[in-house]
Amino acid sequence: MKQPGTPTLTAWRFIITFGTVSLLADFVYEGARSVTGPILAALGATALVVGIVTGIGEAASLLLRLVSGPLADRTKQFWAWTIAGYALTVIAVPALGFVGVLWVACGLVILERVGKAVRSPAKDALLSFATASTGRGRGFAVHEAIDQFGAVIGPLVVAAVLVISGNQYGPALAVLALPGVLALGLVVWLRSRVPHPVDYEVERRPPVAADTEQALPKLPRTFWLYSAFTATTMLGFGTFGVISFHLVTTGLLPAPAIPLLYAGAMVVDGLAALATGWAYDRFGPRVLLVLPVIAATIPALAFAGTVPQIVAGSLLWGAALGVQESTLRATVADLVDSRRRSTAYGLFAAVIGVATAAGGTLAGALYEVSLPTLVGVTVIVQSTAIALFFAARLAHQHPHSPRSAGL
């Protein structure tokens, strides 16, 4: 007979259901993000205002996790943080389509990103508990693959409603209220069935004395080296914004075809997550070496002069994103004690965010210089990432490294 509070779902059902929650949430916020610029422009925003608002939103989404992550670990209220974050998104997105004042719309754009910051570290920690039973790589990979359906469907649905309604943003975003409410209801139901997901994970560590129970362990040196490896791969990783800029300015693809290429990259994202997730559980962390190899190849194809090469480079960009969103998160779970995992995910997201911003800036600047320079610098950066990876593996062999299948 199950004890009160014991999970009533298998770990796989928990992961799949949580993946469905993420699918619905991505449906909502990716749908909204596909038209954020036009909405703000319709309310009188300049390009500078759009850039500032979206930049603040992305910064809030990443940097606020430095606060929400440690707080989730301290309070142990993982579900509360997760549900609150989803609620902010469900409130902000539909309202964005009906506001008539620019500053209110700007606030809602930022609020949606704050919701992402509030929930993400706690959500990743909840998933990490369940993946201890299923295999870290496979668990996070399946979640990411399900999640990506929402990232593809949301923008397509918004585009369809805009066509039907004569480019009215209110109806287009109002449609997103339905998946938003479903996501919120499903996550509340999931909490009722699995109030303590940590029960999925049985850690074999020495008992903690009663008077030191509140003393949280330090993040291991391996985690920091691993974060440096990840940041370096992102530093040499061009954004899709730069790739799409190349496509439009060179006239190789018409503007309406860009979203279709992006959707194709999201499909590859999900497939790559599944493939590398399964490989991670079978072959270990060496599978992560595929990331710098892919990242080094992307510029040579994505900024080429023929459509087939650019399409191939864009799909490789999606594959790299799939590795980042699934297998990298699985490795964090293997490296860090469960009592510090939300903190680790918050720090990890901040590192990735800063590196992504720097990587996009570097790619854009080098693109203006010359494509051979962009390709050459990217190869050098990714070679450095490979060196950091092996440094992290050597650090993991230290006897005081935490028990895990990680680096």
SETIFI-236118 format. One record per residue (C-alpha): residue in three letters; x, y, z. Coordinates in pm, whole numbers, plus 50000, padded with zeros to 5 digits. Layout:
AlaXYZ;...
This chain:
Met500005000050000;Lys501395034149901;Gln502295058850172;Pro500645093550163;Gly502575116049927;Thr504195087149741;Pro504205091749357;Thr501225074749196;Leu502705077248846;Thr505695058848705;Ala508745080148630;Trp508115077248256;Arg504485088248288;Phe505645117548498;Ile508195128148233;Ile505745124047945;Thr503045143548128;Phe505515171048216;Gly506585171147852;Thr502965177247756;Val502835206448002;Ser505945220947835;Leu504455214847489;Leu501365235047580;Ala503465262447741;Asp505725264647434;Phe502585266447220;Val501695297647418;Tyr504935316947453;Glu506605307147125;Gly503405316646947;Ala503495350547116;Arg507215355947060;Ser506745350746686;Val504745383446671;Thr506135403546964;Gly507975427846735;Pro504985435246510;Ile502665439946811;Leu504975465446972;Ala505495482646637;Ala501715485446590;Leu501565503646924;Gly504175528746812;Ala507425513046926;Thr510645520546743;Ala513225494146659;Leu515255506746955;Val512335501747193;Val511685466647061;Gly515365458147103;Ile515495471747457;Val512285454547569;Thr513125420547421;Gly516675423647552;Ile515455431247903;Gly513045402247876;Glu515745377447781;Ala518055390748051;Ala515285386948308;Ser514535351648185;Leu518125340848247;Leu519565362448524;Leu516555360248758;Arg517185322748772;Leu520185331248988;Val517585340649249;Ser514745316149181;Gly517095286049168;Pro518635290149515;Leu515255299749662;Ala513685268049525;Asp516475247649687;Arg516145266050018;Thr512355264150042;Lys511945229849874;Gln508755244149719;Phe509585231949369;Trp505965228249266;Ala504995262749393;Trp507725279549190;Thr506845259048882;Ile503115266248899;Ala503675303348968;Gly505925306148663;Tyr503385289848434;Ala500615311948576;Leu502545343548484;Thr502865331548125;Val499195321948100;Ile498175356548224;Ala500645377448024;Val500355362847673;Pro496595365347596;Ala496485400047751;Leu499245411947519;Gly496945409747218;Phe494365433647363;Val496355461447532;Gly496325495247358;Val499135512047548;Leu502775506247454;Trp504235506347805;Val501695480547924;Ala502525457947629;Cys506235461647706;Gly505545451748066;Leu503635420647956;Val506465409947723;Ile508895412148014;Leu506415395448254;Glu506185364948028;Arg509985361248041;Val509945365648420;Gly507535336348436;Lys510095315448251;Ala512765325448504;Val510535317448799;Arg509685282148691;Ser512675268848498;Pro515185259448774;Ala512505242548985;Lys511005225248681;Asp514385211648574;Ala515015199248927;Leu511655181048929;Leu512505164548599;Ser515975155148722;Phe514465134949008;Ala512375114048767;Thr515205109148517;Ala517215091648788;Ser514885061948730;Thr514665063448350;Gly518195073448256;Arg519205109948257;Gly519785113047884;Arg516645094747776;Gly514405112448025;Phe515475147647932;Ala515525138247562;Val511925126047560;His510825157147749;Glu512615179747498;Ala511195161147197;Ile507635165247324;Asp508325201447419;Gln509435210247065;Phe506065201946912;Gly504705232347092;Ala507515254346960;Val506545244146605;Ile502755244846640;Gly502425278146830;Pro503815301546563;Leu501965282746287;Val498615286146469;Val499205323246532;Ala500045328246164;Ala496865309946060;Val494645330846291;Leu496255362846164;Val495345352845809;Ile491765344145907;Ser491225375346121;Gly492815400045883;Asn496005405246087;Gln494215411246418;Tyr496585403546705;Gly493865401346969;Pro492235369546832;Ala495645354746742;Leu496865356747103;Ala493465349747257;Val493625315347094;Leu496735308947305;Ala494705311947625;Leu493305276747575;Pro496635257847570;Gly497765280747854;Val494865270848078;Leu495355234347984;Ala499065236448076;Leu498295252148413;Gly495565226948491;Leu497765197648390;Val500695208548605;Val498395212848906;Trp497025177948846;Leu500535164148813;Arg501465179149148;Ser498485161849310;Arg499625128349174;Val503345132849246;Pro503725157249536;His507335146749606;Pro509165137549282;Val512415134849478;Asp511105100449583;Tyr511975088449232;Glu515625094249307;Val517425072549560;Glu520795087649634;Arg523505067449805;Arg525315092750013;Pro526435092650378;Pro523675101550626;Val523635138350721;Ala523745146051091;Ala520655162751230;Asp522485194351332;Thr523945198950981;Glu520845189750782;Gln520455225450656;Ala524065228350539;Leu523825225450162;Pro526775209849976;Lys528975231349755;Leu528735228449380;Pro531585205949263;Arg534555218749063;Thr533475195748781;Phe530235215448745;Trp532145247848692;Leu534465232148434;Tyr531475217148259;Ser529775251348258;Ala532945266348106;Phe532855239547834;Thr529215247147758;Ala529765284747758;Thr532625281047511;Thr530505260147273;Met527895287847283;Leu530505314947231;Gly531265300546889;Phe527645293046810;Gly525855317146576;Thr522205325246642;Phe519395318346397;Gly518875355846381;Val522255359946211;Ile521545330445980;Ser518145344445877;Phe519715378745824;His522135362645579;Leu519295345345397;Val517215376745356;Thr520005401145269;Thr521485378145007;Gly518065370944858;Leu518635333444869;Leu515255326945035;Pro512115348545045;Ala511095361645387;Pro507975339145416;Ala510195308345383;Ile512285317245689;Pro509675306045947;Leu509335272945762;Leu513095267545782;Tyr512965276146152;Ala510165250946205;Gly512295224646028;Ala515185232746262;Met512855227546560;Val511905193046428;Val515595183946401;Asp516045198046753;Gly513635171946890;Leu515165143346691;Ala518705152746796;Ala517615154247159;Leu516275118747139;Ala519365105346962;Thr521965121047189;Gly519905114347502;Trp519835077047433;Ala523535077847338;Tyr524395096147661;Asp522855068747874;Arg524635041747677;Phe528055056547604;Gly528405083047872;Pro529455119547850;Arg531755114547551;Val528645119447336;Leu528795156347430;Leu531815160347204;Val529375160546913;Leu528305195747017;Pro531535214846943;Val531975194446624;Ile528515204746503;Ala528985240646614;Ala532275243046423;Thr530565230546107;Ile527525253246114;Pro529075286145986;Ala530725269545687;Leu527305257545569;Ala524805282745710;Phe526605312645559;Ala527395296445225;Gly526155308144888;Thr523725280444795;Val520335271844938;Pro521055234545002;Gln524155243345205;Ile522305269645408;Val519405246145474;Ala521875219645593;Gly523585244945819;Ser520265256445963;Leu519215220646038;Leu522585214546206;Trp521865245746414;Gly518645228846526;Ala520555196846609;Ala523015216046828;Leu520095232647004;Gly518605198347076;Val521815186847244;Gln521945218547452;Glu518345215947568;Ser518405179347667;Thr521715161547714;Leu523445191347874;Arg520695193848136;Ala520985156448198;Thr524675160348274;Val524015188048529;Ala521705163948712;Asp524455137748722;Leu527045162148853;Val525145180149127;Asp523635168149455;Ser519825169749445;Arg519805195149730;Arg521595220849510;Arg520135211949173;Ser517815241749127;Thr520705264649215;Ala522905246648961;Tyr520285249548688;Gly519845286548760;Leu523595292748739;Phe523905270948431;Ala521145290048251;Ala522775323248336;Val526115311148199;Ile524445299147879;Gly522545331847846;Val525615353747872;Ala527575331147637;Thr524705330547386;Ala524545368547381;Ala528315370347337;Gly528215343347069;Gly525525361046870;Thr527445393946893;Leu530695377246788;Ala529055359346494;Gly527415391546376;Ala530625411646404;Leu532745385646225;Tyr530085381745955;Glu530615418645875;Val534395412845852;Ser534475381645633;Leu532965347045625;Pro536355329045625;Thr537245347945944;Leu533945337646103;Val534535301146012;Gly538155301746129;Val537435318146465;Thr534555294046527;Val536825264146469;Ile539375278246716;Val536695284846979;Gln535215250046946;Ser538705234546971;Thr539065252947302;Ala535725238447411;Ile536985203147340;Ala540055209947557;Leu537805221847842;Phe535715190447808;Phe538725168247867;Ala539825190248158;Ala536395184648315;Arg536715147048267;Leu540105147148438;Ala538625166948728;His535845141448762;Gln538415114148822;His539415131449146;Pro538355109649441;His536195137349590;Ser534065141349280;Pro530375132649334;Arg529065098549235;Ser527465101348896;Ala527565089948540;Gly528565125048439;Leu531885139748342;
